[in-house]
Amino acid sequence: MDTAWIGVLGVLGASILTSLFNLWNNRQKTKSEKEQIEVKRIWGREDRELGYKQERYESELRTYNEILKADGELQYVTINEQNGLNLFKIDKFRERVRPIIFKDFHRLPPDIRKLAREIDRVSSEYDYYDTSDEWHDHLAAIYSKMIIAIEEKYQDFDKTAT
């Protein structure tokens, strides 16, 4: 074989090897860059989800604060001295507490939403009770359950915060 061909084959072989190495190296870089982009995308999504959950939780606590403030300012449940049953001030509830609940109703947990809707349902069923005292007592029991459930949410918050 001619020495000129040996030089040409040597250069050609080196070029092919260099090209293959560059191709492999570029694929590795591309793969690494795609992995980094995917990690950033996942972290971004997790940050958005965490922010949404935090905002929702803070909104829920603000609603609880307003409900408990209204509950503390006016006594919605009193005891009827004549028969010992509870009296519920439904008009005051509808005027002050119900608008607070339904302002961010969609952000409240299911148990609180269920109790709020149960108060609405029972308040419209006045005609089905034997006496208005039983109706008031039932409404007062539901309202008290709702306030207790809200206070339990605060206890849960205190446990997770410490």
N, C-alpha and C positions, 0 to 999 in steps of 0.2 A: 504494500500500500504506500502510496506517495505521502511524503511528509506534509505536504500542503493539506491533504485530506485529513490527516490526523489533527492538525490545528483547527480545521473547520469543524470536525466532529467534536473536538474538545470544547470549542466555543458554543456550538449548538447544544451540546449536552449540558453545559453550565447554564445556558439561557433557559433551557427547559426546566432544569432543577430550580432555578431562581423563580421562574414563573409559577411553578407548582407550589413552592414555599410561600410566595406572595398570595396566591389564591387561598391556600390553607389559612394563612395569617389573617387575611381579610374576612374570611368566614368566621374565624374565632372572634374577631373584633365585633362583627355584626351581631353574632350570637350574644356576646357580652353586653353590647349596647341595648339589644332587645330585652334582655333580662333586667337591666337597670331601668329601662322605661317601664316595664311591667311592674317592677317593685315600686317605683314612684307612683304609678297609677293606682296600685292597691293601697299604698299609704295615703294617697289623696282621698280615695273613696272612704277609707277608714276614718280619716280626719273629718270628712263631711258628715258621716254617720254619727260619729261621736259628738260633733257640734249640734246636730239635729236632736239627738237624744238629750243632751245637756239643756238645750233651749226648751224642749218639750217638758222636761222635768222642772225647770225653773218656772215655766208657765203654770204647770200643775200646782206648784207650791204657792205661787201668787194667788191662784184661785182659792186654794185652801185658806190662805191668810185672810182673804176678803170674806170668805164664808164664816170663819171663826170670829172675825172682827164683828160682823153683823150679828152673829149668835151671842157674842158677849155684850153688845150694846142693847139688845132687846131680848127679853125672855120669851121665846116662842112656845115653850111648853110650861104650863102651870097645872097645878092640881085643883080639881073641883072639890071644894070643901064638903059639898053635900053628899057626893057618892064615891069620892076617892079616885075617880078616873082622871086621866090627863086631859087637859084642854089644849088644843093646838091653834095658834093664831095663824090660820091659813091666809088671811088677807095680807097680813104683814109679811108672811113668808113669800107670797107671790109678788109683793111689792119690792122687797129688798133682797132676799136670798136667791130666789129663782133666776132673776136676771144675771146674777153673778155666776151661777152654775152654768147657764146656757150660753154665756158669752164665749167660753172655751170648752164647751161640752165635749167636743171631739177629742180633746186632749186629756180628759179625765179617764181614769182606769175603769174597766167594765163594772166593778162592784159599786162604785160611786154613781156611775151613770144609771145602773139598774135601780138603785134606791131613789134617785131623783125622779126617774120615770114612774116608779111605783107610787110616789107621792102624788104625781100628776094623775095617775090612773085612779087611785083611791079617792082623791079629792073630787073627781067627777062622778063618783058612785054614791053620792049622799043618799039617794033614794033607796038603796039596797040595805041600809042599816035600820035596825029596829028603832034606835034612838040616835039623836045627834051626838050624845055623849060617847057612844061606842065608836062612831065615826071619828070624832076628835081623838079618842084614845088610840085608835089604830094609826091615824096620821102621826100622832105624837111618837108612837113607838117606831115608826119608820124613820122619822126625822132624827130621833135619838140614835138609831142604828147608823145613820149616815154620819152624824157628828162623831160617834165613836170610831167609825171606820176611818174618817179623816185624821183623828188623833192617833190612830194606829199607824197611819202612813208616816206621821211625824216620828213616831217611835222607831219605825223601820229606818227612816232617814238618819236618826241619831245613831243607830247601831252601825250603819254603813259609813257614816262620816268619821267615826272614831277608830 
